[in-house]
Amino acid sequence: MNIFAEIRTLVLRCLAALEAEGTLPAGLATDAVTVEPPRDAGHGDMATNAAMVLAKPAGQNPRAIAEALAAKLAADPRVALAEVAGPGFLNLRLEPAVWHDVIRAALANPGYGRSRLGEGVKVNVEYVSANPTGPMHVGHVRNAVFGDALASLLDFAGYAVTREYYVNDGGAQVDVLARSAYERYREACGLSPEIAEGLYPGDYLVPVGQAMKEKWGETLLDRPEAEWLAEVRSFATERMMALIREDLAALGVVMDVFSSEKALYGTGQIEAALAELQARGMIYKGVLEPPKGKVPEDWEPREQTLFRSTDHGDDVDRPIQKSDGSWTYFAPDIAYHYDKVRRGFDQLIDVFGADHGGYVKRMKAAVAALSGGKVPLDVKLIQLVKLYKNGEPFKMSKRAGTFVTLRDVVEMVGPDVTRFHMLTRKNDAPLDFDFDKVQEQSKDNPVFYVQYASARIHSVLRRAGEAGIDVELATLATADLTRLGHEAELKLAARVAEWPRLVEIAARTHEPHRIAFFLYDLASDFHGLWNRGNDDPALRFLQEDDVATSQAKIALIRAVSVVISAGLGILGVVPSREMR
C-alpha cells in the first residue's frame, strides 16, 4: 500500500473530471504533478503542486485551479480537508481511517514497502573492485557498504540485481605484489627480506611467503625473476582475493560475480569491443593536444588510436592504444563494460573512489557508444572517510603497514555499527568515523537511536506476552484501530505510510543514505510517543485491564518494527531485540 501513490491517482482522476466538465482544457500533461509530505507538517498530511504546474499550460490562475480541485478532492471519503494555500498550493488532511489502513497493510504484508518499480529491469552494480594487492582499508569499507546497500535497495524495489567485483589483476600493481610476496618467501626460507621502496611492506604477505615455501620449497631462490614472476603473481593474487573475500564476508558483503581484468587480455575481448566502436565510427587515428595541468601517463605527443568520447559528452577524445601498440588503461575498461552490455543488463552502476572522478565522463561515453545509448551508466563517487579515536585522527595499522584495514574497523565496533554509520552521509560528502561516537548511547548517534527503537518495541511485545495479550501479527491486524486517535499516534502512523514512497525515491536516485535518514526520523517519532507516555498514561502502549486498546497501540508500534526491520535489512544491519 502506497498511500501517496493512491492519493496522486485520486488527484489525477479529479483533474480528468475537471477536464471533462470543461473547467480545465483537455490534454494537459500531468507528469509533473506530485503528491508529497508538506515542508511544514502543520500544513497537513500531504500537498500537491497540481495547480501550480498546470496553470501556465491551462492559461488559468493557479489558485482558481486549486480551488476547483479542492472541491473535487474533498468529496473523497479519505480526505478530511482540502485547503488552498498561497498562490495555489493545495494541502490535504486525511481521515484517521487512512492511517489505520496503513497500519493494517504493514502488519498483513511482511514485504510492506517493496515495489514493482524495477520489475523486468536487469541492473549490474559494480562496487569495491579494490586492487588485489592487500587487505581492504577503510576507504573500501564505505565503497563496499554503499554498493551493497544500493544493490539491496534496488532488489527491494523490484529490480533484478547482480553484485559484481572487477578484479584489477592485469596491471603493473600485481607484478609489484608478486615481487613483494617473493621477498616474504625469501624470509620464509631463512633469508632477510629486501622490502625496497615501492614494494608492499605489510605483514599480511608473511603467510603468503610461507605458503609459497610449502608449495615450491626453496626451488625459486636460484631462479631469475622472469621464470617465477608469472607463477608467483597468479599465486599471490589468488591468496589476496581469498583475503578480500574474507574481509567482505566480515562486513556481510557477498558478491554474485568476480570478473577478471586479466581474462580480457589475449582472448580477443578488447579487440571485439574496439571493433564495435570502429564499426560505429568512434575510433580514429589522431594527435591530442597536451592536457592542461598534470599530464597523464597515457598521453603522448604523437599519433595514437583515439576514441571519439567527445561525441558522447566527454571533454576530450581518449587514447585507447599507444603508438607502440600497447593498450592504455582505458581499453580493458571499455571491453569490460562491453561485456556487461552484452550480458543483457538494462542499467549499469559503477561505484568508484573519489580519485576516479576524472574517469566518469569517458566511461559514460564508452557505454553510450557501445550500447547505442540504450544502456545508462550511473557512476557514484565515494568520498573519503576520516577516522578518529579519543578526539584524535586514527591512522595506524601494523598488519597493513600504512593504513587502517576493514578488519580493524569491524573488529573495533562490529559490522552493524560500521555499515549503518557509513550511510549517515550522502556518498559524495566526506564522512567522519569517530570510534567513540559511533558506540555512544545517545540520540546524537543514529545507529543507537534506531536500534534502541527496535529494542524498545520488542520489550513491549515481551511484556505484553507476559501479561497474556495476544500480539501475533494476524491478531494485531484485526485490532480496533479507532482507539488510536492522538495526534502523536497518527503522526507515527503517517511516518510508516511514507516508507513505500521513500523506497521508490531512494531507488530512483540511487541514494541508499535516504533509508538511514528515514529510519532515524521514524525512530525519533517513536521515541517521542514513548516519552509522551511517561507523562500521559493514556499514551502508554500497555493499558492495564484494557486488552483491546493495548492491542491497537501495539499494532501501531509493530508496524513501526516491520519498517525498521525492512530498512535495516536494506542497509545490511540486524535489528536489535534488546540493548546490551
C-alpha positions in Angstrom: 0.0 0.0 0.0 1.5 3.3 -1.1 -1.0 5.9 0.1 1.0 8.7 -1.7 0.6 7.0 -5.0 -3.1 6.3 -4.2 -3.8 10.0 -3.5 -1.9 11.1 -6.6 -4.1 8.8 -8.6 -7.1 10.5 -6.9 -5.7 13.9 -7.8 -5.2 12.8 -11.5 -8.8 11.4 -11.5 -10.2 14.7 -10.2 -8.2 16.7 -12.8 -9.6 14.4 -15.5 -13.1 15.2 -14.2 -12.4 18.9 -14.3 -11.3 18.5 -17.9 -14.4 16.5 -18.8 -16.7 19.2 -17.5 -14.7 22.0 -19.2 -13.2 23.6 -16.2 -9.7 22.7 -17.5 -8.7 22.4 -21.1 -8.3 18.8 -22.4 -5.0 17.1 -23.0 -3.0 18.7 -20.1 0.3 16.8 -19.4 0.3 15.7 -15.7 3.7 14.0 -15.4 5.0 16.8 -13.2 2.1 16.6 -10.7 3.3 15.4 -7.3 1.8 14.4 -4.0 4.2 14.5 -1.1 4.5 15.5 2.5 4.3 19.3 3.0 7.5 21.0 4.1 5.7 22.2 7.3 3.9 19.3 8.9 1.4 21.9 10.4 0.0 22.4 6.9 -1.4 19.0 6.6 -0.7 15.4 5.8 0.0 15.8 2.0 0.4 18.6 -0.5 0.0 18.6 -4.3 1.6 21.0 -6.8 -1.1 20.2 -9.4 -2.5 23.8 -9.7 1.0 25.4 -9.9 2.3 23.1 -12.7 -0.9 23.2 -14.7 -1.6 26.9 -14.5 0.6 28.0 -17.4 -0.4 25.3 -19.9 -4.0 25.8 -18.9 -3.8 29.5 -19.2 -5.5 29.9 -15.8 -4.9 31.4 -12.4 -3.3 28.6 -10.2 -5.4 29.5 -7.2 -8.6 29.1 -9.3 -7.4 25.6 -10.4 -6.6 24.7 -6.8 -10.0 25.8 -5.5 -11.8 23.7 -8.2 -9.5 20.7 -7.5 -10.0 21.1 -3.7 -13.8 20.8 -4.2 -13.4 17.5 -6.1 -10.9 16.1 -3.6 -13.0 16.9 -0.6 -15.7 14.6 -1.9 -13.4 11.6 -1.4 -14.1 9.8 1.9 -10.3 9.6 2.6 -9.9 13.4 2.5 -10.9 15.3 5.7 -9.9 18.7 4.4 -8.5 20.1 1.1 -7.2 23.6 1.7 -5.7 26.1 -0.8 -2.6 27.9 0.4 -0.6 30.8 -1.0 -0.6 31.2 -4.8 -2.1 27.8 -5.4 -0.6 25.0 -3.4 -3.1 22.5 -2.1 -2.8 20.9 1.3 -4.7 17.8 2.3 -5.6 16.4 5.7 -6.7 12.7 5.6 -9.1 10.9 7.8 -7.7 8.7 10.7 -9.0 5.7 8.9 -6.4 6.1 6.2 -3.6 5.7 8.7 -5.4 2.8 10.3 -5.4 1.1 6.9 -1.7 1.8 6.6 -1.0 0.0 9.9 -3.1 -3.0 8.8 -1.2 -3.1 5.4 2.2 -3.1 7.2 1.0 -5.9 9.5 -0.6 -8.0 6.8 2.3 -7.8 4.4 5.8 -8.9 5.5 7.2 -7.2 2.4 5.4 -3.8 3.1 7.2 -1.2 1.2 8.5 -3.5 -1.5 7.9 -2.1 -5.0 7.5 -3.2 -8.6 9.3 -0.1 -9.8 12.1 -2.1 -11.3 10.2 -5.1 -12.5 11.8 -6.6 -15.6 14.9 -4.4 -15.3 18.3 -6.0 -15.0 20.9 -3.9 -13.1 24.6 -4.5 -12.6 26.1 -2.9 -9.6 29.9 -3.0 -9.6 31.5 -1.9 -6.4 34.6 -2.3 -4.2 36.8 -3.6 -7.1 39.9 -3.0 -5.0 43.3 -3.9 -6.4 44.1 -7.5 -5.2 47.3 -6.3 -3.6 46.4 -6.5 0.1 43.7 -6.4 2.7 40.9 -3.9 2.3 41.3 -0.5 4.0 38.7 1.9 5.5 38.1 3.6 2.2 37.0 0.3 0.7 34.6 -0.1 3.7 32.5 2.8 2.6 32.5 1.8 -1.0 31.5 -1.8 -0.1 28.7 -0.7 2.3 27.3 1.8 -0.2 27.4 -0.6 -3.1 25.9 -3.4 -1.1 23.1 -1.2 0.4 22.3 0.2 -3.1 22.1 -3.3 -4.5 19.8 -4.4 -1.7 17.7 -1.3 -2.1 17.2 -1.9 -5.9 16.3 -5.5 -5.1 13.7 -4.3 -2.6 12.3 -2.0 -5.3 11.9 -4.9 -7.7 15.0 -4.8 -9.9 16.9 -7.9 -10.9 20.3 -7.1 -9.4 23.8 -8.5 -10.0 26.5 -7.6 -7.5 29.9 -7.6 -9.2 33.5 -7.1 -8.3 36.1 -6.3 -11.1 39.4 -7.8 -10.2 42.2 -5.5 -11.3 44.7 -8.3 -11.9 46.1 -7.2 -15.3 48.2 -4.2 -14.4 51.6 -3.4 -13.1 50.4 -3.5 -9.5 50.2 -7.3 -9.5 53.8 -7.5 -10.6 54.7 -5.4 -7.6 52.6 -7.8 -5.5 54.5 -10.8 -6.9 57.9 -9.2 -6.1 56.7 -8.2 -2.6 55.4 -11.8 -1.9 58.7 -13.2 -3.2 60.6 -11.2 -0.5 58.3 -12.8 2.1 59.1 -16.2 0.5 62.8 -15.5 0.9 62.1 -14.6 4.5 60.2 -18.0 5.0 63.4 -19.6 3.6 65.5 -18.0 6.3 66.8 -15.1 4.4 66.4 -11.4 5.1 63.6 -9.8 3.0 64.6 -6.8 1.0 61.5 -4.6 1.0 62.6 -2.0 -1.4 60.8 1.3 -1.9 57.7 0.7 -4.0 57.0 -2.8 -2.7 54.2 -3.6 -0.3 55.6 -3.8 3.3 52.6 -5.1 5.2 52.8 -8.2 7.4 49.8 -9.7 5.6 52.2 -11.1 3.0 54.1 -13.2 5.5 51.7 -16.1 5.3 51.7 -15.9 1.6 55.5 -16.3 1.6 55.1 -19.3 4.0 52.6 -20.8 1.6 55.0 -20.3 -1.3 57.7 -22.2 0.6 55.3 -25.0 1.3 54.4 -25.2 -2.5 57.8 -24.7 -4.0 60.3 -25.4 -1.2 63.5 -23.4 -1.9 63.4 -24.0 -5.7 62.6 -20.4 -6.6 65.6 -18.9 -4.8 68.0 -19.6 -7.6 65.7 -18.9 -10.5 65.7 -15.5 -12.2 62.6 -13.3 -11.9 61.5 -13.9 -15.5 61.0 -17.6 -14.6 59.0 -17.2 -11.4 57.1 -13.9 -11.8 54.0 -15.2 -13.6 53.6 -18.1 -11.3 54.1 -16.1 -8.1 51.8 -13.3 -9.5 49.0 -15.8 -10.0 49.5 -17.5 -6.7 49.7 -14.2 -4.7 46.7 -12.8 -6.5 44.6 -15.8 -5.6 45.7 -15.5 -2.0 44.9 -11.8 -1.8 41.4 -12.4 -3.4 40.7 -15.0 -0.8 41.7 -12.5 1.9 39.5 -9.8 0.3 36.5 -12.3 0.2 37.1 -12.9 3.9 37.2 -9.2 4.6 33.9 -8.6 2.6 32.3 -11.5 4.5 33.2 -9.9 7.8 31.2 -6.9 6.7 28.4 -9.1 5.4 29.1 -8.4 1.7 28.8 -11.3 -0.7 29.3 -10.8 -4.5 27.5 -12.6 -7.2 30.2 -12.3 -9.8 34.0 -11.7 -9.8 35.3 -10.6 -13.2 39.0 -10.6 -14.1 40.7 -7.8 -16.0 43.5 -10.3 -16.9 40.9 -12.5 -18.6 40.3 -9.7 -21.1 43.9 -9.8 -22.5 44.8 -12.3 -25.2 41.2 -13.5 -25.5 40.0 -11.1 -28.2 37.6 -9.3 -25.9 39.4 -6.0 -26.0 39.7 -6.2 -29.8 36.0 -7.1 -30.1 34.9 -4.1 -28.1 37.1 -1.8 -30.1 35.8 -3.3 -33.3 32.3 -2.5 -32.2 33.3 1.1 -31.7 35.2 1.1 -35.0 32.0 -0.1 -36.8 30.1 2.8 -35.2 32.7 5.3 -36.5 34.0 6.1 -33.0 37.7 5.1 -33.5 40.3 7.2 -35.4 44.0 8.0 -35.6 45.0 11.4 -34.3 47.2 13.5 -32.1 45.9 15.0 -28.9 46.7 18.5 -27.6 48.6 18.3 -24.3 46.2 18.5 -21.4 46.1 21.4 -19.0 47.6 20.8 -15.6 49.2 17.4 -14.8 49.9 15.3 -17.8 48.5 11.7 -17.5 50.7 8.7 -18.2 48.9 7.6 -21.3 49.2 10.9 -23.2 51.8 11.1 -26.0 52.6 14.0 -28.4 52.3 11.6 -31.3 49.7 9.8 -33.4 47.6 7.4 -31.4 44.4 5.4 -31.7 41.6 7.5 -30.2 38.0 7.1 -29.1 35.6 9.9 -30.0 34.3 10.3 -26.5 33.5 13.9 -27.1 30.6 12.7 -29.2 29.0 11.5 -26.0 29.7 14.3 -23.7 33.4 13.9 -22.7 35.7 16.9 -22.6 38.4 15.4 -25.0 38.8 12.3 -27.0 40.6 9.5 -25.2 43.5 7.3 -26.3 42.9 3.6 -26.3 46.1 2.4 -27.8 49.6 3.8 -27.6 51.9 4.3 -30.5 53.9 1.2 -29.5 50.7 -0.9 -29.9 50.1 -1.5 -26.2 46.7 -0.7 -24.7 46.0 2.2 -22.4 44.3 1.6 -19.1 41.0 2.7 -20.7 41.0 -0.1 -23.3 40.3 -3.1 -21.0 37.7 -1.0 -19.1 35.9 -0.4 -22.4 36.0 -4.2 -23.0 34.7 -5.0 -19.5 31.8 -2.7 -19.9 31.1 -4.0 -23.3 30.8 -7.5 -21.7 28.3 -6.1 -19.3 26.2 -4.7 -22.1 26.4 -8.0 -24.0 25.2 -9.8 -20.9 21.9 -8.0 -21.2 21.9 -5.5 -18.4 19.4 -2.7 -18.8 21.3 -0.4 -16.4 24.9 -0.2 -15.2 26.0 1.3 -11.9 29.7 1.8 -11.1 30.8 2.7 -7.5 34.2 4.5 -7.7 36.5 6.1 -5.3 36.6 9.9 -5.3 40.0 9.8 -7.0 38.4 8.3 -10.1 36.2 11.4 -10.7 38.1 12.2 -13.9 37.2 8.8 -15.3 33.4 9.3 -15.2 32.7 11.1 -18.4 34.9 8.8 -20.6 33.3 5.7 -19.1 29.8 7.0 -19.6 30.8 7.9 -23.2 32.1 4.4 -23.9 28.9 2.7 -22.6 26.7 5.1 -24.5 28.6 4.4 -27.7 28.7 0.6 -27.2 25.0 0.3 -26.4 23.8 2.8 -28.9 22.6 5.0 -26.0 20.2 2.3 -24.7 22.1 1.3 -21.5 22.6 4.1 -19.0 25.6 4.1 -16.7 25.4 5.9 -13.4 28.8 6.4 -11.6 28.6 7.0 -7.9 31.7 8.6 -6.4 32.6 7.7 -2.8 34.3 10.4 -0.8 37.0 9.8 1.8 36.5 8.6 5.4 38.4 10.3 8.2 38.9 8.1 11.3 39.0 9.5 14.8 39.5 7.9 18.3 39.7 9.8 21.6 39.3 13.0 19.6 42.4 12.4 17.5 43.0 11.2 14.0 43.4 7.4 13.9 45.8 6.1 11.2 47.9 3.2 12.4 47.7 -0.4 11.4 50.7 -2.7 11.9 49.3 -5.6 9.9 48.7 -3.5 6.8 51.8 -1.4 7.2 50.4 2.0 6.4 46.6 2.1 6.7 43.6 1.1 8.8 42.1 -2.1 7.5 38.5 -3.1 7.1 39.1 -5.8 9.7 40.4 -3.2 12.1 37.2 -1.2 11.9 34.8 -4.2 12.0 36.7 -5.8 15.0 36.5 -2.5 16.9 32.8 -1.6 16.5 31.1 -4.6 14.7 29.7 -4.9 11.2 26.2 -3.4 12.1 27.6 -0.2 13.5 30.1 0.1 10.7 27.5 -0.4 8.0 24.9 2.0 9.4 27.3 4.8 10.1 28.9 4.6 6.6 25.4 5.5 5.3 24.8 8.5 7.5 26.2 10.8 4.8 25.5 11.1 1.1 28.1 9.2 -0.9 29.7 12.3 -2.4 30.2 14.0 1.0 33.2 13.3 3.3 32.4 11.2 6.3 33.9 11.3 9.8 34.0 8.0 11.6 34.7 8.5 15.3 35.1 5.2 17.1 33.9 6.6 20.3 30.8 8.5 19.0 29.6 5.6 16.8 29.2 3.5 20.0 27.8 6.3 22.1 24.3 5.6 23.5 22.6 8.8 22.7 20.1 10.5 20.4 23.1 12.0 18.5 24.2 8.5 17.4 21.7 7.4 14.7 22.9 3.8 14.9 22.0 3.5 18.6 18.8 5.6 18.2 17.3 3.3 15.6 18.4 0.1 17.3 17.0 1.4 20.6 13.6 1.9 19.0 13.7 -1.7 17.8 14.7 -2.9 21.2 12.0 -0.9 23.0 9.3 -2.3 20.7 10.4 -5.8 21.4 10.4 -5.1 25.1 6.8 -4.1 24.8 6.0 -7.2 22.9 7.6 -9.4 25.6 5.8 -7.6 28.4 2.5 -7.9 26.5 3.1 -11.7 26.1 3.8 -12.0 29.8 0.5 -10.2 30.5 -1.3 -12.7 28.3 -2.0 -10.3 25.5 -2.1 -11.9 22.0 0.4 -9.9 19.9 0.5 -12.2 16.8 0.5 -10.3 13.6 -2.8 -11.8 12.4 -4.4 -10.8 15.7 -3.0 -7.2 15.6 -4.1 -6.8 12.0 -7.7 -7.1 13.2 -7.3 -4.8 16.2 -9.8 -2.0 16.7 -7.6 0.9 15.5 -10.2 3.5 16.1 -8.8 3.5 19.6 -5.8 5.3 18.1 -6.7 9.0 17.9 -4.0 11.1 19.5 -2.0 13.3 17.1 1.3 11.7 18.1 -0.1 8.2 17.3 -1.4 9.3 13.9 1.9 11.1 13.2 3.7 7.9 13.8 1.3 6.0 11.5 1.8 8.7 8.9 5.5 8.2 9.0 5.0 4.5 8.4 2.9 5.5 5.4 5.9 7.3 3.9 8.0 4.1 3.7 6.9 2.8 0.3 7.3 6.3 -1.3 10.7 6.7 0.2 11.9 3.3 -1.1 11.0 4.3 -4.6 12.6 7.7 -4.4 15.8 6.2 -3.0 15.9 3.5 -5.6 15.3 6.0 -8.5 18.1 8.3 -7.3 20.5 5.5 -6.3 20.8 7.0 -2.8 20.7 4.4 0.0 21.6 7.0 2.6 17.9 8.1 2.4 17.0 4.9 4.1 19.2 5.6 7.1 17.9 9.2 7.3 14.3 7.9 7.2 14.9 5.3 9.9 16.3 8.0 12.2 13.2 10.1 11.6 10.9 7.1 12.2 12.8 6.3 15.4 12.5 9.9 16.6 8.7 9.8 16.2 8.5 6.5 18.0 10.7 7.7 20.9 8.7 10.9 21.1 5.5 8.9 21.5 7.2 6.7 24.1 8.3 9.8 26.1 4.8 11.3 26.0 3.6 8.1 27.6 5.8 8.8 30.6 3.7 12.0 31.2 0.3 10.8 29.9 -0.7 7.2 30.9 -3.3 7.1 28.2 -0.5 7.1 25.6 1.3 4.1 27.1 1.4 1.1 24.8 0.2 -1.3 27.5 -3.2 -0.2 29.1 -4.0 -2.0 32.3 -7.1 -4.1 32.1 -7.8 -2.9 28.5 -6.6 -5.6 26.1 -8.3 -4.1 23.0 -6.7 -0.7 23.4 -3.3 -2.3 24.2 -3.6 -4.4 21.0 -4.4 -1.3 19.0 -1.3 0.6 20.3 0.9 -2.5 19.9 -0.4 -2.8 16.3 0.9 0.7 15.6 4.4 0.0 17.0 4.5 -3.4 15.5 4.0 -1.7 12.1 6.9 0.6 13.0 9.0 -2.6 13.7 8.2 -4.0 10.3 9.5 -0.9 8.6 12.6 -0.7 10.9 13.4 -4.4 10.1 13.0 -3.8 6.4 15.0 -0.6 6.4 17.9 -2.1 8.4 17.7 -5.2 6.1 18.4 -3.0 3.1 21.4 -1.4 5.0 22.6 -4.9 5.9 22.1 -4.4 9.7 20.4 -6.9 12.1 17.6 -5.2 14.2 18.2 -5.3 17.9 15.7 -7.1 20.2 17.4 -5.8 23.3 20.1 -3.3 24.2 23.2 -4.5 26.0 
